[in-house]
Amino acid sequence: MLDVIAKMAEQKIIEAMENGEFDDLPGKGKPLDFSDLRDVPPELRLEYKILKNAGILPAEMDVKKEIAALETLLALCRNPDEKVSLRQKIADRTVYYNMLLEKRRSKT
């Protein structure tokens, strides 16, 4: 069933390309910027970039944003007890992030 859907999607993309529907896209002819995806495995970067441009972020990227916010809080934190708590939250979210990435890798 997935192969049929993938082939249909590919055919739609080919038709859109032939009709020039991708000719006026922003950034056409420029290299893709993967700098904001440096923590995403190389084999998944194009997929993430396409989703990001469509305004859809995978769950992994939301978790990555949470981790970055927690790291910022940790850098600004002065309370030793709160630092321990923030480090634990970062560790937990990092484990979850890695699990999500591994799950996505196993699907591709």
MIMITI-959104 format. One line per field, with one value per residue (C-alpha): residue in three letters; y, z, x; residue number from 0. Coordinates in steps of 0.001 Angstrom, whole numbers. Layout:
<nodes>
code	[ala  ...];
v	[Y  ...];
w	[Z  ...];
u	[X  ...];
pos	[NUM  ...];
</nodes>
This chain:
<nodes>
code	[met  leu  asp  val  ile  ala  lys  met  ala  glu  gln  lys  ile  ile  glu  ala  met  glu  asn  gly  glu  phe  asp  asp  leu  pro  gly  lys  gly  lys  pro  leu  asp  phe  ser  asp  leu  arg  asp  val  pro  pro  glu  leu  arg  leu  glu  tyr  lys  ile  leu  lys  asn  ala  gly  ile  leu  pro  ala  glu  met  asp  val  lys  lys  glu  ile  ala  ala  leu  glu  thr  leu  leu  ala  leu  cys  arg  asn  pro  asp  glu  lys  val  ser  leu  arg  gln  lys  ile  ala  asp  arg  thr  val  tyr  tyr  asn  met  leu  leu  glu  lys  arg  arg  ser  lys  thr];
v	[0  2411  1729  2682  5947  6704  6088  8306  11063  10732  10948  14115  15655  14811  16327  19480  19782  19377  22060  24457  24598  24580  27246  30219  28669  30797  29874  28195  27541  28118  25382  24148  25539  22683  24703  24642  20854  20103  17662  15758  12768  13599  10981  12703  16362  16728  15234  17632  20615  19821  19445  22659  24593  23236  24544  21067  20128  16518  15706  15377  19025  20118  18066  19550  23042  22031  20809  24088  26089  23956  24415  28181  28065  25951  28448  31273  29342  30182  27787  24504  22450  23867  23130  19462  19412  21099  18679  15748  17232  17751  14161  12832  14893  13912  10225  10796  12758  9946  7397  9433  9719  6001  5272  7532  5936  2478  3595  4852];
w	[0  883  -2435  -4316  -2368  -2905  -6647  -6819  -4944  -7217  -10294  -8928  -8313  -11844  -13295  -11199  -12367  -16002  -15517  -14049  -10644  -8892  -11068  -8772  -5417  -3021  -3083  -6497  -7806  -4421  -2257  600  4007  6476  9187  11466  11071  12106  14775  12329  10683  7099  5578  7152  6486  3134  4556  7503  5249  3063  6107  7622  4418  4427  7962  9452  11968  12971  16660  16926  16080  18717  21285  20037  20596  24135  24801  23529  25752  28781  28029  27917  31267  32705  31533  33278  36411  39721  42013  42459  43090  40012  37973  38965  37935  34592  33852  34496  32204  29487  29856  29697  26628  24943  25425  24010  21064  20269  20437  17973  15598  15779  15080  12014  10810  11057  8858  6069];
u	[0  2829  4550  1375  1096  4794  4460  1378  3204  6221  3995  2331  5759  6895  3717  4175  7789  6743  4064  6646  4973  8350  9959  9285  10146  12197  15867  15673  19164  20765  22271  20127  21075  21424  23184  20151  20017  23588  22400  20199  21876  22921  20624  17589  18461  16725  13530  13656  14376  11366  9118  10452  9822  6271  5790  5731  8377  8913  8550  12325  12815  10328  12235  15516  14079  13081  16622  18094  15726  16636  20347  19842  18064  20861  23487  21608  20704  22399  20508  22453  19296  17610  20751  20520  16875  17603  20465  18129  15463  18073  19258  15685  14795  18072  17298  13808  15250  17691  14872  12809  15776  16446  12805  12888  16141  14624  11720  13980];
pos	[0  1  2  3  4  5  6  7  8  9  10  11  12  13  14  15  16  17  18  19  20  21  22  23  24  25  26  27  28  29  30  31  32  33  34  35  36  37  38  39  40  41  42  43  44  45  46  47  48  49  50  51  52  53  54  55  56  57  58  59  60  61  62  63  64  65  66  67  68  69  70  71  72  73  74  75  76  77  78  79  80  81  82  83  84  85  86  87  88  89  90  91  92  93  94  95  96  97  98  99  100  101  102  103  104  105  106  107];
</nodes>
